[in-house]
Amino acid sequence: KSAIIALTQSMDYVANSENLRYEFKIYSCSMMLNLYFKLSLHHDRIVNDYGIVLLNCIKDEIRNYGRFNHKHYEIVSSCLNRLDQIPIRFQQNGNEKLQEFQNEIRNLRPQS
């Protein structure tokens, strides 16, 4: 669990960095999202729980203790739009997990 927390905190530094290229930010985020789907779609329930932890940590970093983190949100959203969804959709419950993740991230955006 602590490794997942460290991963999402590191991703926050990457997302908010002024010194890293945008493509590197997307690449880093895509590795994190692929990990989320691997954990969430695993056949072992205990492994699935780590997917829940990862999703909650991603959401916490975007919420940023009540101060919405636009840069992190935009990187995750852009990465999600670019993600190769076919391998996810072909897995059992893949469509549901993908839709659930998309909804969770969309629902974080503050209403204007």
C-alpha positions in Angstrom: 0.0 0.0 0.0 2.8 2.4 0.8 4.3 1.9 -2.6 1.0 2.8 -4.3 0.9 6.0 -2.2 4.5 6.8 -3.1 3.7 6.2 -6.8 0.8 8.6 -6.9 2.7 11.2 -4.9 5.6 10.9 -7.4 3.1 11.2 -10.3 1.9 14.4 -8.8 5.4 15.8 -8.9 5.7 14.7 -12.5 2.3 16.2 -13.5 3.1 19.5 -11.9 6.7 19.8 -13.0 7.6 22.7 -15.3 10.8 20.9 -16.3 9.4 17.7 -17.8 8.1 17.4 -21.3 4.3 16.8 -21.7 4.9 13.5 -23.5 6.9 12.2 -20.6 4.1 13.2 -18.3 1.6 11.2 -20.4 4.0 8.3 -20.6 4.4 8.2 -16.8 0.7 8.5 -16.2 -0.1 5.7 -18.7 2.1 3.3 -16.8 0.2 4.2 -13.6 -3.2 3.7 -15.3 -2.1 0.4 -16.8 -1.1 -0.7 -13.3 -4.5 0.4 -12.1 -6.3 -1.8 -14.7 -4.0 -4.7 -14.1 -4.7 -4.6 -10.4 -8.5 -4.0 -10.8 -9.0 -6.7 -13.3 -6.9 -9.4 -11.6 -8.6 -12.6 -10.7 -7.5 -12.4 -7.0 -9.7 -10.2 -4.8 -6.8 -9.1 -2.6 -5.0 -7.8 -5.7 -8.2 -6.0 -6.7 -8.1 -4.1 -3.4 -4.8 -2.6 -4.4 -6.6 -1.2 -7.5 -9.1 0.5 -5.2 -6.2 1.9 -3.2 -4.6 3.2 -6.4 -7.8 4.8 -7.6 -8.4 6.5 -4.2 -4.8 7.8 -4.2 -5.1 9.2 -7.7 -8.4 11.0 -6.7 -6.7 12.3 -3.5 -3.8 13.8 -5.5 -6.3 15.5 -7.9 -8.4 16.8 -5.0 -5.2 18.1 -3.4 -6.8 18.6 0.1 -9.6 20.7 -1.2 -7.6 22.7 -3.7 -8.3 21.1 -7.1 -5.1 20.2 -8.9 -5.8 21.2 -12.5 -2.4 20.1 -13.9 -2.7 16.6 -12.4 -6.3 16.3 -13.5 -5.5 17.3 -17.1 -2.6 14.8 -17.3 -4.8 12.0 -16.0 -7.6 13.0 -18.4 -5.4 13.3 -21.4 -3.7 10.0 -20.6 -7.0 8.3 -20.2 -8.1 9.6 -23.6 -4.9 8.3 -25.2 -4.9 5.0 -23.4 -5.1 1.9 -25.6 -8.5 0.7 -24.3 -8.8 -2.5 -26.4 -6.8 -4.8 -24.2 -8.8 -3.5 -21.2 -12.1 -4.0 -22.9 -11.3 -7.6 -23.9 -10.8 -8.6 -20.3 -13.7 -9.9 -18.1 -15.3 -6.8 -16.5 -12.9 -4.6 -18.5 -15.7 -2.3 -19.9 -17.2 -1.8 -16.5 -13.8 -1.0 -14.9 -12.9 1.4 -17.7 -16.3 3.2 -17.4 -16.1 3.3 -13.7 -12.6 4.9 -13.8 -13.6 7.4 -16.4 -16.7 8.4 -14.3 -14.6 8.7 -11.1 -12.1 11.0 -12.8 -14.8 13.1 -14.5 -16.7 13.6 -11.3 -13.6 15.2 -9.7 -13.8 18.2 -12.0 -15.3 21.2 -10.2 -18.6 22.5 -11.6 -18.3 25.9 -13.2 
